[in-house]
Amino acid sequence: GAYKELYHYTRNINAGEFDREGKRYCDFSEYAKGTTDFVSPDWMGAGWYKFTGPYDINIMPEKPPGTGHCNTKAAGWVAGKHPETPGASKTVDICFDFGEKLLECLDGVSANITNCGDYFVYQLPEVPECNYRYCSQYGGTGKADWYYE
């Protein structure tokens, strides 16, 4: 099936809240661009996506990355596990880490994840607001020897 790509290197959990130009991003298409907050350059609206970041930064984290990571304020993470069997799909809750443990999943979204064997695809809705953004981390089988500086 067809999917879009979330390729931007700033989605990495090791990226800070702001990029080198002082910008931060959200996956909310209708957001009116501000002076510091912008719609993610790789976000094309709700749909199926594959994370294609550099150096195998290609799966959504399964634990909170911390607030102010992934070039946003509230970084999105999977509250649960990815499907382990190739071809399997499952519905998961995605929470957004903004530092309020009890509220993060109340403001979350529901998404579908499909295991495609060598990679996962994610059916993602628009996030509830800026500054919420889907986050990614190293998903390879080797050792991650690259990080965001």
N, C-alpha and C positions, 0 to 999 in steps of 0.2 A: 504493500500500500504506500501511498504517498505521505510523506511527512516533511515538515519544515525543520530547519536546523537552528539550534541554539548554540552558536559558535563563539560568542564573544568571550575573550579570555578573562574579563572582569567578573564573570559568574563564579569563578573559583572561590571556594571557601576561605582561601588564604588572602584574598583581596580585601582591602579595607573598605570603609564606608564611601569614601570619595576617590575618584581616579586622579591622575596627575593634573588634569585640567580643573579640578574642583567640582566635577559633576558626579551625581549619583543617579541611578536608574530604577525604573519600575516597569513591570509587565502589565501595564494598564493603558490600552490604546487611546482611550478618550481623554487622557490627562493633558491639560493645557500646559504647554511647556513653560517652565519657570526659569529662574536665573541659575538655580543649582540642580533642579530635578528634571529629568528627561525620560521619555519612553525609551526602553532598551533598544539599541540599534538592530538587534536580531529578533525582536518580538513582532509577530505578524498577526496578532489576535488569537482568539481561542482556536485550538486545533491539536493535531498530533505533532509531536516534536521528538527529535533525537538530539541529545547533547553531543556536540562535536568539537568541544574545546581542545586546545593543543595539549599534547603529552598525556593523552588518556584521561583528561579531566571530563568524564563522560557519564557519571551517574549522580542522581540526587542523593544528598546525605540522609542517613537514617537516624541522625541525632541532631539536636539543635547546634548550629554552627556558632552561635553567639550573635548578639546584636551588633550592627555596624560592620557586617562582612558582605562579601559578594557584590561590592559596589552599590550597596543599598542600606537602608536602615533596618528593615525586617526581612531576613533571609529565609526563603522557603525550604522546608525539609520534609521528608516522608515520615509520618508517625506510624511506623510499622516496617514491614519487610518487603523487598522486591520479590516478585514471583520467581521461584527457583527453577522451575521446569521450562525448557524451551517450548514456545508456543502457548504457554499459559498467560492468562491475563488476570488482573485483580484490581478491585477498587480500593483506593487508599485515601486517607486524610492527609492533606498537606497543611502543616502549620507554619506560622511565620514568627521568627524569633525577634521580638522587640523588647525582651527583657522582663516581661510580665508572665511568669510561668503558668499561672492559672488561666490566663486569657488568650494565650497564643493560638490554641486550637479552636476556641470559640469563633475567632475571626479567620479560621482556615477555610480551605476549599476541598472539594472532593475531586479526585482525578483517577484515571485509569492508567495502569502500567502493563505493558506487554513485554514478555521476555522473547527476544528475537534470536536467541542463541548467543551471538557474539556481542549483542548490545541490547539496550532497552529502548522502547519508545513510550512516550508519555502523552496522554490526552489531557491537555491542560486548559483550564478556563482562564479568563481574565482574572487578575488578582483583585481583591476588594478595593484597594486604594494605593496611591503612592504614599510611602515608599516601601512597597512589597515587591519582591522579585524572587523568581525560582533560582536556586543555587545549585552548584555542581561541585563534585570532588573527584579525586583520582579513583578510577574504577578498573584499572588494569590488574593483571595478576602478578606483575613484577613489583619492584620497589619504586616508589615515587621519588624521583631525584630532581624534580623541578618544582619550584614554588614561585608565587607572585612576589616581586620585589617592589 
